[in-house]
Amino acid sequence: QVQLVESGGNLVQPGGSLRLSCAASGKGFSIDTMAWYRQAPGKQRELVATVTLSGTTNYADSVKGRFTISRDNAKNAVYLQMNNLKPDDTAAYYCKADVRSSDTGWIPRPYWGQGTQVTVSS
């Protein structure tokens, strides 16, 4: 069974920075695309950024130029560097990985982390 664990969420002032991390653990798996999503209270979960196995990235318009997604394939990890944070960035942040394993029949299946809270407030 593959597990994703996020870390790095915190309370930060507007204009500040945070770096979120997410690492996958388990046996006998590989990961295709990895992504970060976020969900604010009373709102739907929204896509923040994605990174493919080859390193191609994509961002929501609201975070372009402020957030950077990256991954370390050797560590099965994905990161989100968040700069110039705004109060609207306040949300629970979730990582998602498209995992191939014997459990999934080697077809990519989405796995989610438990979430880490980011609060931007003065």
SVG drawing of the C-alpha trace seen along z (x, -y; Angstrom):
<svg xmlns="http://www.w3.org/2000/svg" viewBox="-19 -42 36 49">
<polyline fill="none" stroke="black" stroke-width="0.4" points="0.0,0.0 1.4,-3.4 1.1,-6.3 1.7,-10.0 2.7,-12.3 2.7,-16.0 4.6,-18.5 5.5,-22.2 2.2,-23.9 2.2,-26.8 0.9,-30.2 2.7,-32.9 2.3,-36.6 1.3,-38.1 4.3,-38.3 6.0,-35.4 7.2,-32.1 6.6,-28.4 7.9,-25.2 5.6,-22.2 6.9,-18.6 5.2,-15.3 6.9,-11.9 5.4,-8.6 6.3,-5.4 5.6,-1.7 7.0,1.1 7.0,1.9 5.5,-1.2 6.2,-4.0 4.7,-7.5 3.7,-9.3 2.3,-12.9 2.4,-14.5 0.4,-17.5 -0.7,-19.9 -4.3,-20.8 -5.8,-23.0 -9.2,-23.4 -10.3,-26.5 -13.3,-26.3 -16.6,-26.3 -14.9,-25.9 -14.2,-23.1 -10.7,-21.5 -8.8,-23.2 -5.6,-22.3 -2.6,-24.4 0.2,-22.8 1.3,-19.6 4.7,-18.1 5.1,-15.2 7.7,-12.4 9.8,-14.2 9.6,-17.5 7.0,-19.4 5.1,-21.8 1.7,-23.5 0.2,-26.1 -3.1,-27.6 -3.3,-31.2 -3.7,-32.4 -0.3,-31.1 1.8,-31.6 5.0,-33.5 4.7,-32.9 4.7,-29.1 7.1,-26.6 6.5,-22.8 9.4,-20.4 10.0,-16.7 12.8,-14.3 12.1,-11.0 14.8,-9.2 12.9,-10.1 9.4,-9.8 8.8,-13.3 7.2,-16.5 7.6,-20.0 5.8,-23.3 7.8,-26.5 5.3,-29.3 6.5,-32.9 4.7,-36.2 1.8,-34.4 -1.6,-36.1 -4.5,-35.6 -6.4,-34.0 -3.8,-31.2 -5.1,-30.1 -6.3,-26.5 -5.5,-22.9 -3.0,-21.7 -3.0,-18.1 -0.5,-16.3 -1.7,-13.8 0.3,-11.1 -0.7,-8.9 0.7,-5.6 1.4,-2.4 1.8,0.8 0.7,4.4 -2.3,3.2 -3.4,1.0 -2.7,3.5 0.1,1.2 -2.5,-1.3 -2.0,-4.8 -4.3,-5.4 -4.6,-8.6 -3.3,-8.5 -3.8,-11.5 -2.0,-12.7 -3.8,-13.7 -3.3,-17.5 -1.3,-20.2 -2.7,-23.6 -1.4,-26.8 -2.7,-30.0 -1.7,-33.4 -2.6,-36.1 -1.2,-39.2"/>
</svg>
